Amino acid sequence: MRPKKSYGQHFLKNDHTAARIVAALQRAIEVGHVLEVGPGMGILTRHLLARSEQYVTYAVEADADMVDYLRKHLPQLGTRLIRGDFLAFNPTAIWGDQPFCLIGNFPYNISTQILFWVLNFRGSIPEVVGMFQKEVADRIAATPGTRIYGITSVLVQAYYNVEMLFTLERGAFEPPPTVRSAVIRLTRKDGFELQCREETFRRLVKTAFNQRRKMLRNTLKEFFPAEQLYRDAFFEKRPEMLSWTDFEQLGVWYEANK
């Protein structure tokens, strides 16, 4: 089986590393279901299936050739191997509102989109363990005041605690990607709710970062009156200086003055 560039496939070669990634799932036994994204030739899947007494594993794979390979070599997956585009996959069709953990050596060409998929279904996903391009992983975990801190950092960190677990060099994969990789764990903040509407929060974050070098008083004119923008020193800040809680506070202010 040859990796396909069109699917962003870079197959992990080291079985010990695969076992380490699967072992990073901390809430799978409690939850009972695990969904793997893009299993490929099944190096993670084998370790997941070896824990079948602890949880049930499902997998979504878009590549028809890989689906055929997995059906032949891992027949125990049965109907739990789903062929299709993960980004179009609706987990409620299988589990309803039941929770599940997400895991995968995520295709780098859609990894950011996978994160937004997770946020959309976060009520069902208490934990994510995933392989990302290291640059993307660094952005997810970035802190305010750093150059790489941005929209993804704020939105993910509002709902999940982010842990950088370990990094991998290019040679860990076949074919080797042009970048280093990193495995991170996202653990949902259970019971957490924003103090403003989610739509407001997302709009504020995206609007501010669309012109990240400008002060908030210049980028958030559609949200706040000029008097407030020029009276409050808070609006002299640039978006990369704000934590997710700062953006939440902006949302509270905006909704209070509507």
MOFEN-V216329 format. One record per pair of residues at least 6 apart in sequence whose C-alpha atoms are under 8 Angstrom apart, sorted by the first residue. I is the first residue (numbers start at 1). J is the second residue. D is the distance in whole Angstrom. If there is no record, write none. Layout:
BEGIN
i: <I,I>
j: <J,J>
d: <D,D>
END
This chain:
BEGIN
i: <1,1,3,3,3,3,3,7,7,7,8,8,8,9,9,10,10,10,10,10,10,11,11,11,11,11,12,12,12,12,12,12,13,13,13,13,14,15,18,18,18,19,19,21,21,21,21,22,22,22,22,22,24,24,25,25,25,25,26,27,27,27,28,28,28,28,28,29,29,31,31,31,31,32,32,32,32,33,33,33,33,33,33,33,34,34,34,34,34,34,34,34,35,35,35,35,35,35,35,35,36,36,36,36,36,36,36,36,37,37,37,37,37,37,37,37,37,38,38,38,38,38,38,38,38,38,39,39,39,39,39,39,40,40,40,40,40,41,41,41,42,42,44,45,46,48,49,49,57,57,58,58,58,58,59,59,59,60,60,60,60,60,60,61,61,61,61,61,61,61,62,62,62,62,63,63,64,67,67,71,71,71,87,87,87,92,97,98,99,99,99,99,100,100,100,100,101,101,101,101,102,102,102,102,102,103,103,103,104,104,104,105,105,105,106,106,106,107,108,108,111,112,112,115,118,119,119,122,125,126,126,126,126,127,127,127,127,128,128,128,129,129,129,129,130,130,130,131,131,131,131,132,132,132,132,133,133,133,133,134,134,134,134,134,135,135,137,137,137,137,138,139,139,139,139,139,140,140,140,140,140,140,141,141,141,141,141,142,142,142,143,143,143,144,144,144,144,145,145,145,146,147,149,150,150,151,151,151,154,154,154,155,155,155,157,158,158,159,159,159,160,160,160,160,161,161,161,161,162,162,162,162,163,163,163,164,164,164,164,165,165,165,165,166,166,166,167,167,167,167,168,168,168,169,169,169,170,170,170,170,170,170,194,195,195,195,195,196,196,196,196,196,197,200,201,201,201,204,204,204,204,205,205,207,207,208,208,208,208,209,209,211,212,212,212,213,213,214,214,215,215,215,215,215,216,216,216,216,216,216,217,217,217,217,221,223,224,229>
j: <41,66,9,10,11,174,175,63,107,109,107,108,109,40,107,107,173,174,175,176,177,40,41,173,174,175,18,43,105,172,173,174,43,172,173,174,172,43,43,44,47,44,47,44,129,130,183,44,47,48,103,129,129,185,101,127,128,129,127,101,126,127,34,54,55,100,101,54,55,55,99,100,101,54,55,56,100,55,56,57,58,99,100,101,55,56,57,58,100,101,102,103,57,58,59,60,100,101,102,103,45,57,58,59,60,102,103,104,59,60,61,86,102,103,104,105,106,59,60,61,62,86,104,105,106,107,45,59,60,61,104,105,61,63,66,67,70,66,69,70,70,74,104,57,74,57,56,57,77,80,77,80,81,82,80,81,82,81,82,83,84,85,86,67,81,82,83,84,85,86,83,84,85,86,83,84,83,81,83,77,78,81,113,114,117,98,124,124,123,124,125,126,124,125,126,127,125,126,127,128,125,127,128,129,130,128,129,130,129,130,131,130,131,132,130,131,132,132,132,133,132,136,152,156,125,156,159,188,188,187,188,189,190,185,186,187,188,185,186,187,183,184,185,186,183,184,185,181,182,183,184,181,182,183,184,179,180,181,182,167,179,180,181,182,180,181,164,182,183,184,148,148,149,150,152,153,149,152,153,156,157,162,153,157,162,163,164,148,149,153,149,153,243,240,241,242,243,240,241,242,240,240,240,209,240,205,206,209,205,243,244,202,205,244,244,244,245,188,189,192,186,187,188,189,186,187,188,189,184,185,186,187,184,185,186,182,183,184,185,182,183,184,185,182,183,184,180,181,182,183,180,181,182,179,180,181,176,177,178,179,180,181,248,248,249,251,252,248,249,251,252,255,251,251,247,248,251,220,247,250,251,239,247,219,220,216,219,220,239,239,240,219,238,239,240,238,239,238,239,235,236,237,238,239,229,235,236,237,238,239,229,230,235,236,229,254,254,235>
d: <8,8,5,6,7,8,7,7,7,8,5,6,6,8,6,8,6,5,6,7,7,7,8,5,5,7,7,7,8,6,5,7,8,6,5,7,7,7,6,5,7,7,6,8,7,8,7,7,7,7,8,8,7,8,8,8,8,6,8,7,8,7,6,8,7,7,6,5,6,8,6,6,7,7,4,6,7,5,5,6,8,7,5,6,7,6,5,6,5,5,6,7,6,5,5,8,7,6,5,6,8,7,6,5,6,6,5,5,6,5,7,7,7,6,5,7,7,7,6,5,7,8,7,7,7,7,6,7,7,6,7,8,7,8,6,8,8,6,7,6,7,8,8,8,8,7,8,7,8,7,7,5,6,8,6,5,6,6,5,6,6,8,6,6,8,6,5,6,7,7,5,5,5,7,7,8,7,8,7,7,7,8,7,7,7,8,6,6,8,4,6,7,6,5,7,8,6,6,5,6,7,6,5,6,8,6,5,5,7,5,6,6,5,7,6,6,6,8,6,6,7,8,8,8,7,7,8,8,7,6,5,8,8,7,6,5,6,6,5,7,7,6,5,6,5,6,7,7,6,4,7,6,5,6,8,7,6,4,6,7,7,6,4,5,8,8,8,6,8,7,8,5,6,7,7,6,8,6,4,7,8,7,6,8,6,7,7,6,5,6,6,8,8,6,5,6,6,5,5,8,7,8,6,7,6,6,6,7,8,7,5,7,8,7,7,6,8,6,6,7,6,5,4,5,6,5,6,7,7,6,5,7,6,5,6,7,6,5,7,7,6,5,7,6,6,7,7,6,4,6,6,5,6,8,5,6,5,6,7,6,5,7,7,7,8,8,7,6,8,5,5,7,7,6,7,6,6,8,7,8,7,8,7,7,7,7,6,7,6,6,8,7,6,6,7,6,8,6,8,7,5,5,5,7,8,5,6,6,6,7,5,7,5,6,8,6,7,6>
END
